[in-house]
Amino acid sequence: MYTMVLGNFQKKALGVALLILTFSILVMSYANYKKTKVDFPPLINECPDYFVYDEAALPYPTCTDTKNIYGSSLVLTISGDYVSTNDNSMCKKKAWASTNKVAWDGISNDVSLAPC
């Protein structure tokens, strides 16, 4: 049976490599721990994906599916309930997107809005 015997140089090289590896893992773990939480996406659109925002519509701005991506021309009226970025407004946006099966980046995929 053959057993591998490490020489003095190999032992030192292995020890230094393990120390460097351990130090690197600790530094990366600390850096990852200290990261600040960043919201994604950083900006939530006024309208769902592929909708066109019409600020001139009366009496309130609207978002319209002009390309009929969702099967028919859906219209979302941006009244006071949908303008704010508070939790209640975000929940209403998520409910509308879920009901109409519409993708709205930052709304329909936001896990923090799951309890709405």
N, CA, C and O atoms as CSV, one atom per row, in Angstrom:
chain,resi,resn,atom,element,x,y,z
A,1,MET,N,N,0.842,-1.170,0.000
A,1,MET,CA,C,0.000,0.000,0.000
A,1,MET,C,C,0.894,1.242,0.000
A,1,MET,O,O,1.913,1.311,0.687
A,2,TYR,N,N,0.466,2.209,-0.797
A,2,TYR,CA,C,1.253,3.416,-0.960
A,2,TYR,C,C,0.651,4.528,-0.105
A,2,TYR,O,O,-0.554,4.770,-0.180
A,3,THR,N,N,1.435,5.186,0.679
A,3,THR,CA,C,0.977,6.335,1.464
A,3,THR,C,C,1.749,7.559,1.004
A,3,THR,O,O,2.948,7.494,0.732
A,4,MET,N,N,1.041,8.668,0.923
A,4,MET,CA,C,1.676,9.887,0.462
A,4,MET,C,C,2.308,10.608,1.635
A,4,MET,O,O,1.660,10.844,2.655
A,5,VAL,N,N,3.522,10.942,1.495
A,5,VAL,CA,C,4.250,11.650,2.545
A,5,VAL,C,C,4.538,13.047,2.031
A,5,VAL,O,O,5.153,13.228,0.980
A,6,LEU,N,N,4.083,14.030,2.791
A,6,LEU,CA,C,4.333,15.403,2.397
A,6,LEU,C,C,5.656,15.866,2.964
A,6,LEU,O,O,5.979,15.630,4.129
A,7,GLY,N,N,6.407,16.527,2.117
A,7,GLY,CA,C,7.670,17.084,2.575
A,7,GLY,C,C,7.419,18.378,3.325
A,7,GLY,O,O,6.285,18.849,3.418
A,8,ASN,N,N,8.470,18.935,3.849
A,8,ASN,CA,C,8.384,20.156,4.647
A,8,ASN,C,C,7.825,21.313,3.808
A,8,ASN,O,O,6.971,22.056,4.292
A,9,PHE,N,N,8.282,21.481,2.574
A,9,PHE,CA,C,7.796,22.554,1.714
A,9,PHE,C,C,6.311,22.381,1.396
A,9,PHE,O,O,5.554,23.352,1.426
A,10,GLN,N,N,5.891,21.155,1.092
A,10,GLN,CA,C,4.485,20.915,0.764
A,10,GLN,C,C,3.577,21.210,1.956
A,10,GLN,O,O,2.481,21.742,1.779
A,11,LYS,N,N,4.016,20.876,3.156
A,11,LYS,CA,C,3.220,21.154,4.357
A,11,LYS,C,C,3.064,22.655,4.559
A,11,LYS,O,O,1.976,23.135,4.879
A,12,LYS,N,N,4.164,23.401,4.371
A,12,LYS,CA,C,4.100,24.855,4.548
A,12,LYS,C,C,3.208,25.484,3.471
A,12,LYS,O,O,2.404,26.366,3.770
A,13,ALA,N,N,3.350,25.030,2.221
A,13,ALA,CA,C,2.542,25.576,1.132
A,13,ALA,C,C,1.062,25.278,1.359
A,13,ALA,O,O,0.217,26.142,1.126
A,14,LEU,N,N,0.744,24.090,1.803
A,14,LEU,CA,C,-0.642,23.722,2.091
A,14,LEU,C,C,-1.188,24.558,3.248
A,14,LEU,O,O,-2.330,25.014,3.192
A,15,GLY,N,N,-0.395,24.764,4.284
A,15,GLY,CA,C,-0.818,25.578,5.428
A,15,GLY,C,C,-1.089,27.017,5.028
A,15,GLY,O,O,-2.088,27.600,5.449
A,16,VAL,N,N,-0.202,27.602,4.210
A,16,VAL,CA,C,-0.391,28.978,3.756
A,16,VAL,C,C,-1.635,29.073,2.865
A,16,VAL,O,O,-2.410,30.022,2.987
A,17,ALA,N,N,-1.828,28.105,1.978
A,17,ALA,CA,C,-3.004,28.110,1.109
A,17,ALA,C,C,-4.293,28.021,1.922
A,17,ALA,O,O,-5.268,28.705,1.609
A,18,LEU,N,N,-4.310,27.196,2.950
A,18,LEU,CA,C,-5.501,27.076,3.802
A,18,LEU,C,C,-5.758,28.368,4.579
A,18,LEU,O,O,-6.909,28.767,4.759
A,19,LEU,N,N,-4.700,29.015,5.035
A,19,LEU,CA,C,-4.865,30.289,5.747
A,19,LEU,C,C,-5.427,31.360,4.811
A,19,LEU,O,O,-6.324,32.113,5.190
A,20,ILE,N,N,-4.900,31.423,3.598
A,20,ILE,CA,C,-5.390,32.403,2.628
A,20,ILE,C,C,-6.849,32.119,2.288
A,20,ILE,O,O,-7.652,33.047,2.195
A,21,LEU,N,N,-7.197,30.865,2.103
A,21,LEU,CA,C,-8.574,30.487,1.801
A,21,LEU,C,C,-9.505,30.869,2.953
A,21,LEU,O,O,-10.568,31.445,2.722
A,22,THR,N,N,-9.119,30.560,4.167
A,22,THR,CA,C,-9.932,30.885,5.345
A,22,THR,C,C,-10.108,32.392,5.474
A,22,THR,O,O,-11.214,32.869,5.725
A,23,PHE,N,N,-9.021,33.143,5.306
A,23,PHE,CA,C,-9.080,34.596,5.404
A,23,PHE,C,C,-9.995,35.163,4.316
A,23,PHE,O,O,-10.798,36.057,4.583
A,24,SER,N,N,-9.876,34.653,3.110
A,24,SER,CA,C,-10.708,35.132,1.995
A,24,SER,C,C,-12.183,34.875,2.256
A,24,SER,O,O,-13.023,35.738,1.999
A,25,ILE,N,N,-12.497,33.701,2.763
A,25,ILE,CA,C,-13.901,33.372,3.068
A,25,ILE,C,C,-14.436,34.293,4.159
A,25,ILE,O,O,-15.576,34.751,4.078
A,26,LEU,N,N,-13.631,34.563,5.167
A,26,LEU,CA,C,-14.064,35.458,6.245
A,26,LEU,C,C,-14.289,36.878,5.734
A,26,LEU,O,O,-15.276,37.516,6.101
A,27,VAL,N,N,-13.398,37.375,4.902
A,27,VAL,CA,C,-13.537,38.728,4.367
A,27,VAL,C,C,-14.786,38.827,3.494
A,27,VAL,O,O,-15.543,39.789,3.616
A,28,MET,N,N,-15.014,37.855,2.620
A,28,MET,CA,C,-16.197,37.891,1.754
A,28,MET,C,C,-17.482,37.761,2.566
A,28,MET,O,O,-18.482,38.407,2.254
A,29,SER,N,N,-17.460,36.931,3.603
A,29,SER,CA,C,-18.651,36.782,4.453
A,29,SER,C,C,-18.966,38.088,5.168
A,29,SER,O,O,-20.128,38.485,5.255
A,30,TYR,N,N,-17.944,38.755,5.677
A,30,TYR,CA,C,-18.140,40.021,6.373
A,30,TYR,C,C,-18.661,41.086,5.409
A,30,TYR,O,O,-19.568,41.844,5.753
A,31,ALA,N,N,-18.094,41.143,4.211
A,31,ALA,CA,C,-18.530,42.128,3.219
A,31,ALA,C,C,-19.984,41.889,2.825
A,31,ALA,O,O,-20.749,42.839,2.664
A,32,ASN,N,N,-20.363,40.636,2.670
A,32,ASN,CA,C,-21.742,40.300,2.320
A,32,ASN,C,C,-22.689,40.630,3.469
A,32,ASN,O,O,-23.822,41.053,3.235
A,33,TYR,N,N,-22.244,40.444,4.692
A,33,TYR,CA,C,-23.050,40.733,5.869
A,33,TYR,C,C,-23.299,42.237,5.990
A,33,TYR,O,O,-24.385,42.653,6.394
A,34,LYS,N,N,-22.314,43.044,5.649
A,34,LYS,CA,C,-22.403,44.487,5.806
A,34,LYS,C,C,-23.120,45.189,4.655
A,34,LYS,O,O,-23.351,46.396,4.724
A,35,LYS,N,N,-23.474,44.457,3.600
A,35,LYS,CA,C,-24.155,45.080,2.458
A,35,LYS,C,C,-25.460,45.706,2.904
A,35,LYS,O,O,-26.181,45.151,3.733
A,36,THR,N,N,-25.750,46.859,2.347
A,36,THR,CA,C,-27.041,47.475,2.638
A,36,THR,C,C,-28.086,46.904,1.698
A,36,THR,O,O,-27.795,46.550,0.555
A,37,LYS,N,N,-29.287,46.822,2.194
A,37,LYS,CA,C,-30.372,46.288,1.376
A,37,LYS,C,C,-30.771,47.326,0.335
A,37,LYS,O,O,-30.998,48.492,0.658
A,38,VAL,N,N,-30.854,46.890,-0.907
A,38,VAL,CA,C,-31.236,47.768,-2.000
A,38,VAL,C,C,-32.554,47.257,-2.577
A,38,VAL,O,O,-32.689,46.073,-2.886
A,39,ASP,N,N,-33.513,48.150,-2.716
A,39,ASP,CA,C,-34.798,47.768,-3.293
A,39,ASP,C,C,-34.629,47.470,-4.773
A,39,ASP,O,O,-33.882,48.153,-5.474
A,40,PHE,N,N,-35.321,46.457,-5.236
A,40,PHE,CA,C,-35.312,46.148,-6.648
A,40,PHE,C,C,-36.736,45.971,-7.125
A,40,PHE,O,O,-37.493,45.256,-6.468
A,41,PRO,N,N,-37.130,46.545,-8.169
A,41,PRO,CA,C,-36.376,47.507,-8.967
A,41,PRO,C,C,-36.318,48.842,-8.247
A,41,PRO,O,O,-37.200,49.151,-7.445
A,42,PRO,N,N,-35.295,49.636,-8.520
A,42,PRO,CA,C,-35.155,50.897,-7.802
A,42,PRO,C,C,-36.261,51.906,-8.117
A,42,PRO,O,O,-36.523,52.812,-7.326
A,43,LEU,N,N,-36.898,51.746,-9.256
A,43,LEU,CA,C,-37.975,52.637,-9.659
A,43,LEU,C,C,-39.136,51.788,-10.171
A,43,LEU,O,O,-38.959,50.937,-11.043
A,44,ILE,N,N,-40.301,52.022,-9.629
A,44,ILE,CA,C,-41.488,51.277,-10.072
A,44,ILE,C,C,-42.239,52.159,-11.056
A,44,ILE,O,O,-42.542,53.313,-10.754
A,45,ASN,N,N,-42.536,51.628,-12.214
A,45,ASN,CA,C,-43.217,52.386,-13.262
A,45,ASN,C,C,-44.618,52.793,-12.842
A,45,ASN,O,O,-45.247,52.152,-12.000
A,46,GLU,N,N,-45.092,53.875,-13.451
A,46,GLU,CA,C,-46.466,54.337,-13.217
A,46,GLU,C,C,-47.470,53.295,-13.703
A,46,GLU,O,O,-48.550,53.144,-13.133
A,47,CYS,N,N,-47.100,52.582,-14.760
A,47,CYS,CA,C,-48.008,51.630,-15.397
A,47,CYS,C,C,-47.386,50.238,-15.411
A,47,CYS,O,O,-46.173,50.094,-15.259
A,48,PRO,N,N,-48.212,49.221,-15.593
A,48,PRO,CA,C,-47.686,47.865,-15.751
A,48,PRO,C,C,-46.811,47.758,-17.001
A,48,PRO,O,O,-46.823,48.641,-17.859
A,49,ASP,N,N,-46.064,46.678,-17.088
A,49,ASP,CA,C,-45.192,46.440,-18.227
A,49,ASP,C,C,-46.004,46.452,-19.524
A,49,ASP,O,O,-47.087,45.871,-19.592
A,50,TYR,N,N,-45.475,47.113,-20.539
A,50,TYR,CA,C,-46.049,47.202,-21.889
A,50,TYR,C,C,-47.305,48.064,-21.965
A,50,TYR,O,O,-47.981,48.073,-22.993
A,51,PHE,N,N,-47.623,48.777,-20.909
A,51,PHE,CA,C,-48.751,49.701,-20.946
A,51,PHE,C,C,-48.224,51.105,-21.250
A,51,PHE,O,O,-47.063,51.413,-20.983
A,52,VAL,N,N,-49.084,51.943,-21.807
A,52,VAL,CA,C,-48.706,53.318,-22.133
A,52,VAL,C,C,-49.384,54.258,-21.141
A,52,VAL,O,O,-50.589,54.177,-20.907
A,53,TYR,N,N,-48.581,55.154,-20.564
A,53,TYR,CA,C,-49.085,56.121,-19.586
A,53,TYR,C,C,-49.580,57.358,-20.321
A,53,TYR,O,O,-48.846,57.956,-21.108
A,54,ASP,N,N,-50.822,57.738,-20.065
A,54,ASP,CA,C,-51.404,58.924,-20.683
A,54,ASP,C,C,-51.789,59.907,-19.590
A,54,ASP,O,O,-52.827,59.767,-18.943
A,55,GLU,N,N,-50.935,60.904,-19.397
A,55,GLU,CA,C,-51.161,61.879,-18.330
A,55,GLU,C,C,-52.270,62.870,-18.693
A,55,GLU,O,O,-52.872,63.484,-17.812
A,56,ALA,N,N,-52.536,63.020,-19.983
A,56,ALA,CA,C,-53.522,63.998,-20.446
A,56,ALA,C,C,-54.963,63.496,-20.355
A,56,ALA,O,O,-55.901,64.271,-20.540
A,57,ALA,N,N,-55.142,62.210,-20.073
A,57,ALA,CA,C,-56.509,61.662,-19.998
A,57,ALA,C,C,-57.271,62.328,-18.852
A,57,ALA,O,O,-56.711,62.616,-17.794
A,58,LEU,N,N,-58.557,62.563,-19.090
A,58,LEU,CA,C,-59.382,63.217,-18.077
A,58,LEU,C,C,-60.392,62.242,-17.511
A,58,LEU,O,O,-60.837,61.376,-18.264
A,59,PRO,N,N,-60.784,62.302,-16.284
A,59,PRO,CA,C,-60.334,63.226,-15.258
A,59,PRO,C,C,-59.038,62.769,-14.573
A,59,PRO,O,O,-58.432,63.545,-13.834
A,60,TYR,N,N,-58.609,61.537,-14.806
A,60,TYR,CA,C,-57.381,61.018,-14.201
A,60,TYR,C,C,-56.484,60.432,-15.288
A,60,TYR,O,O,-56.971,60.000,-16.333
A,61,PRO,N,N,-55.178,60.417,-15.043
A,61,PRO,CA,C,-54.280,59.746,-15.996
A,61,PRO,C,C,-54.634,58.260,-16.120
A,61,PRO,O,O,-55.170,57.660,-15.188
A,62,THR,N,N,-54.330,57.685,-17.270
A,62,THR,CA,C,-54.636,56.271,-17.483
A,62,THR,C,C,-53.411,55.522,-17.987
A,62,THR,O,O,-52.473,56.110,-18.524
A,63,CYS,N,N,-53.448,54.213,-17.799
A,63,CYS,CA,C,-52.481,53.293,-18.374
A,63,CYS,C,C,-53.274,52.377,-19.297
A,63,CYS,O,O,-54.251,51.759,-18.874
A,64,THR,N,N,-52.857,52.291,-20.553
A,64,THR,CA,C,-53.618,51.526,-21.533
A,64,THR,C,C,-52.742,50.491,-22.213
A,64,THR,O,O,-51.602,50.765,-22.588
A,65,ASP,N,N,-53.296,49.296,-22.363
A,65,ASP,CA,C,-52.621,48.216,-23.092
A,65,ASP,C,C,-52.916,48.414,-24.571
A,65,ASP,O,O,-53.798,47.758,-25.125
A,66,THR,N,N,-52.187,49.310,-25.205
A,66,THR,CA,C,-52.461,49.663,-26.599
A,66,THR,C,C,-52.061,48.564,-27.579
A,66,THR,O,O,-52.553,48.537,-28.707
A,67,LYS,N,N,-51.181,47.663,-27.168
A,67,LYS,CA,C,-50.729,46.593,-28.055
A,67,LYS,C,C,-51.549,45.317,-27.891
A,67,LYS,O,O,-51.268,44.311,-28.543
A,68,ASN,N,N,-52.551,45.352,-27.030
A,68,ASN,CA,C,-53.419,44.197,-26.762
A,68,ASN,C,C,-52.621,42.945,-26.396
A,68,ASN,O,O,-52.940,41.840,-26.836
A,69,ILE,N,N,-51.597,43.133,-25.600
A,69,ILE,CA,C,-50.769,42.000,-25.175
A,69,ILE,C,C,-51.572,41.052,-24.290
A,69,ILE,O,O,-51.355,39.841,-24.314
A,70,TYR,N,N,-52.486,41.597,-23.520
A,70,TYR,CA,C,-53.242,40.778,-22.579
A,70,TYR,C,C,-54.611,40.381,-23.133
A,70,TYR,O,O,-55.516,40.064,-22.361
A,71,GLY,N,N,-54.771,40.394,-24.436
A,71,GLY,CA,C,-55.983,39.881,-25.056
A,71,GLY,C,C,-57.025,40.929,-25.382
A,71,GLY,O,O,-57.749,40.794,-26.368
A,72,SER,N,N,-57.112,41.949,-24.589
A,72,SER,CA,C,-58.047,43.030,-24.889
A,72,SER,C,C,-57.411,44.320,-24.394
A,72,SER,O,O,-56.399,44.291,-23.695
A,73,SER,N,N,-57.981,45.404,-24.744
A,73,SER,CA,C,-57.407,46.696,-24.378
A,73,SER,C,C,-57.769,47.035,-22.925
A,73,SER,O,O,-58.800,47.654,-22.662
A,74,LEU,N,N,-56.918,46.628,-21.999
A,74,LEU,CA,C,-57.141,46.928,-20.588
A,74,LEU,C,C,-56.773,48.378,-20.311
A,74,LEU,O,O,-55.823,48.913,-20.884
A,75,VAL,N,N,-57.538,49.005,-19.425
A,75,VAL,CA,C,-57.244,50.382,-19.034
A,75,VAL,C,C,-57.229,50.447,-17.514
A,75,VAL,O,O,-58.139,49.953,-16.847
A,76,LEU,N,N,-56.181,51.065,-16.976
A,76,LEU,CA,C,-56.084,51.299,-15.536
A,76,LEU,C,C,-56.145,52.797,-15.332
A,76,LEU,O,O,-55.293,53.526,-15.840
A,77,THR,N,N,-57.148,53.274,-14.587
A,77,THR,CA,C,-57.258,54.696,-14.289
A,77,THR,C,C,-56.441,54.983,-13.043
A,77,THR,O,O,-56.642,54.366,-11.997
A,78,ILE,N,N,-55.520,55.925,-13.164
A,78,ILE,CA,C,-54.624,56.252,-12.051
A,78,ILE,C,C,-55.289,57.317,-11.194
A,78,ILE,O,O,-54.976,58.502,-11.304
A,79,SER,N,N,-56.208,56.883,-10.339
A,79,SER,CA,C,-56.867,57.815,-9.425
A,79,SER,C,C,-56.050,57.861,-8.137
A,79,SER,O,O,-54.959,57.294,-8.073
A,80,GLY,N,N,-56.562,58.520,-7.133
A,80,GLY,CA,C,-55.848,58.689,-5.867
A,80,GLY,C,C,-55.402,57.384,-5.232
A,80,GLY,O,O,-54.391,57.354,-4.531
A,81,ASP,N,N,-56.142,56.303,-5.465
A,81,ASP,CA,C,-55.798,55.020,-4.865
A,81,ASP,C,C,-54.496,54.450,-5.407
A,81,ASP,O,O,-53.814,53.698,-4.710
A,82,TYR,N,N,-54.144,54.796,-6.636
A,82,TYR,CA,C,-52.981,54.193,-7.281
A,82,TYR,C,C,-51.777,55.126,-7.371
A,82,TYR,O,O,-50.701,54.693,-7.784
A,83,VAL,N,N,-51.930,56.386,-6.998
A,83,VAL,CA,C,-50.852,57.355,-7.166
A,83,VAL,C,C,-49.771,57.208,-6.112
A,83,VAL,O,O,-48.585,57.299,-6.430
A,84,SER,N,N,-50.146,56.988,-4.898
A,84,SER,CA,C,-49.198,56.950,-3.788
A,84,SER,C,C,-48.320,55.704,-3.838
A,84,SER,O,O,-48.627,54.730,-4.525
A,85,THR,N,N,-47.222,55.760,-3.092
A,85,THR,CA,C,-46.361,54.576,-2.972
A,85,THR,C,C,-46.493,53.955,-1.588
A,85,THR,O,O,-45.648,53.154,-1.189
A,86,ASN,N,N,-47.545,54.316,-0.846
A,86,ASN,CA,C,-47.709,53.696,0.470
A,86,ASN,C,C,-48.164,52.241,0.301
A,86,ASN,O,O,-48.510,51.814,-0.800
A,87,ASP,N,N,-48.157,51.501,1.391
A,87,ASP,CA,C,-48.463,50.064,1.327
A,87,ASP,C,C,-49.857,49.781,0.792
A,87,ASP,O,O,-50.048,48.822,0.043
A,88,ASN,N,N,-50.841,50.607,1.167
A,88,ASN,CA,C,-52.210,50.392,0.707
A,88,ASN,C,C,-52.298,50.539,-0.810
A,88,ASN,O,O,-52.941,49.730,-1.479
A,89,SER,N,N,-51.656,51.564,-1.348
A,89,SER,CA,C,-51.655,51.782,-2.793
A,89,SER,C,C,-50.941,50.647,-3.522
A,89,SER,O,O,-51.409,50.178,-4.559
A,90,MET,N,N,-49.818,50.211,-2.982
A,90,MET,CA,C,-49.063,49.112,-3.597
A,90,MET,C,C,-49.902,47.833,-3.586
A,90,MET,O,O,-49.878,47.066,-4.549
A,91,CYS,N,N,-50.634,47.605,-2.509
A,91,CYS,CA,C,-51.496,46.419,-2.435
A,91,CYS,C,C,-52.614,46.485,-3.474
A,91,CYS,O,O,-52.965,45.473,-4.080
A,92,LYS,N,N,-53.172,47.680,-3.676
A,92,LYS,CA,C,-54.222,47.821,-4.690
A,92,LYS,C,C,-53.674,47.577,-6.085
A,92,LYS,O,O,-54.338,46.967,-6.924
A,93,LYS,N,N,-52.456,48.057,-6.330
A,93,LYS,CA,C,-51.818,47.812,-7.630
A,93,LYS,C,C,-51.580,46.321,-7.827
A,93,LYS,O,O,-51.826,45.783,-8.907
A,94,LYS,N,N,-51.096,45.652,-6.771
A,94,LYS,CA,C,-50.838,44.215,-6.872
A,94,LYS,C,C,-52.141,43.448,-7.095
A,94,LYS,O,O,-52.187,42.513,-7.894
A,95,ALA,N,N,-53.195,43.846,-6.390
A,95,ALA,CA,C,-54.493,43.178,-6.555
A,95,ALA,C,C,-55.002,43.356,-7.980
A,95,ALA,O,O,-55.514,42.409,-8.577
A,96,TRP,N,N,-54.864,44.564,-8.530
A,96,TRP,CA,C,-55.304,44.809,-9.902
A,96,TRP,C,C,-54.491,43.963,-10.879
A,96,TRP,O,O,-55.048,43.352,-11.791
A,97,ALA,N,N,-53.179,43.929,-10.685
A,97,ALA,CA,C,-52.311,43.151,-11.577
A,97,ALA,C,C,-52.635,41.663,-11.482
A,97,ALA,O,O,-52.651,40.967,-12.498
A,98,SER,N,N,-52.891,41.170,-10.273
A,98,SER,CA,C,-53.224,39.749,-10.094
A,98,SER,C,C,-54.564,39.406,-10.722
A,98,SER,O,O,-54.697,38.386,-11.398
A,99,THR,N,N,-55.554,40.256,-10.499
A,99,THR,CA,C,-56.889,40.019,-11.048
A,99,THR,C,C,-56.867,39.969,-12.573
A,99,THR,O,O,-57.532,39.136,-13.189
A,100,ASN,N,N,-56.092,40.871,-13.170
A,100,ASN,CA,C,-56.045,40.961,-14.632
A,100,ASN,C,C,-54.899,40.157,-15.244
A,100,ASN,O,O,-54.683,40.191,-16.455
A,101,LYS,N,N,-54.164,39.428,-14.388
A,101,LYS,CA,C,-53.033,38.612,-14.843
A,101,LYS,C,C,-52.047,39.427,-15.678
A,101,LYS,O,O,-51.657,39.037,-16.778
A,102,VAL,N,N,-51.659,40.574,-15.114
A,102,VAL,CA,C,-50.766,41.512,-15.781
A,102,VAL,C,C,-49.434,41.564,-15.037
A,102,VAL,O,O,-49.406,41.620,-13.808
A,103,ALA,N,N,-48.338,41.545,-15.784
A,103,ALA,CA,C,-47.005,41.685,-15.192
A,103,ALA,C,C,-46.722,43.162,-14.945
A,103,ALA,O,O,-46.865,43.994,-15.840
A,104,TRP,N,N,-46.321,43.471,-13.718
A,104,TRP,CA,C,-45.984,44.847,-13.354
A,104,TRP,C,C,-44.722,44.773,-12.520
A,104,TRP,O,O,-44.775,44.488,-11.324
A,105,ASP,N,N,-43.588,45.028,-13.150
A,105,ASP,CA,C,-42.301,44.871,-12.485
A,105,ASP,C,C,-42.233,45.733,-11.235
A,105,ASP,O,O,-42.473,46.940,-11.287
A,106,GLY,N,N,-41.907,45.110,-10.120
A,106,GLY,CA,C,-41.853,45.808,-8.844
A,106,GLY,C,C,-43.146,45.717,-8.065
A,106,GLY,O,O,-43.174,46.024,-6.873
A,107,ILE,N,N,-44.216,45.301,-8.718
A,107,ILE,CA,C,-45.513,45.139,-8.049
A,107,ILE,C,C,-45.896,43.663,-8.036
A,107,ILE,O,O,-46.033,43.066,-6.969
A,108,SER,N,N,-46.067,43.074,-9.215
A,108,SER,CA,C,-46.540,41.689,-9.279
A,108,SER,C,C,-45.500,40.692,-8.783
A,108,SER,O,O,-45.858,39.575,-8.411
A,109,ASN,N,N,-44.215,41.065,-8.767
A,109,ASN,CA,C,-43.175,40.146,-8.307
A,109,ASN,C,C,-42.576,40.553,-6.968
A,109,ASN,O,O,-41.503,40.070,-6.606
A,110,ASP,N,N,-43.239,41.422,-6.234
A,110,ASP,CA,C,-42.732,41.880,-4.926
A,110,ASP,C,C,-43.250,40.943,-3.832
A,110,ASP,O,O,-44.443,40.928,-3.530
A,111,VAL,N,N,-42.340,40.165,-3.246
A,111,VAL,CA,C,-42.742,39.182,-2.240
A,111,VAL,C,C,-43.214,39.855,-0.949
A,111,VAL,O,O,-43.951,39.243,-0.177
A,112,SER,N,N,-42.805,41.092,-0.702
A,112,SER,CA,C,-43.255,41.770,0.520
A,112,SER,C,C,-44.738,42.144,0.439
A,112,SER,O,O,-45.356,42.460,1.456
A,113,LEU,N,N,-45.299,42.109,-0.759
A,113,LEU,CA,C,-46.730,42.412,-0.928
A,113,LEU,C,C,-47.587,41.168,-0.925
A,113,LEU,O,O,-48.782,41.246,-1.208
A,114,ALA,N,N,-47.010,40.023,-0.614
A,114,ALA,CA,C,-47.736,38.752,-0.636
A,114,ALA,C,C,-48.955,38.741,0.300
A,114,ALA,O,O,-49.989,38.185,-0.073
A,115,PRO,N,N,-48.870,39.337,1.506
A,115,PRO,CA,C,-50.039,39.281,2.391
A,115,PRO,C,C,-51.205,40.156,1.955
A,115,PRO,O,O,-52.261,40.109,2.587
A,116,CYS,N,N,-51.060,40.936,0.923
A,116,CYS,CA,C,-52.143,41.850,0.503
A,116,CYS,C,C,-53.394,41.094,0.097
A,116,CYS,O,O,-54.392,41.709,-0.280
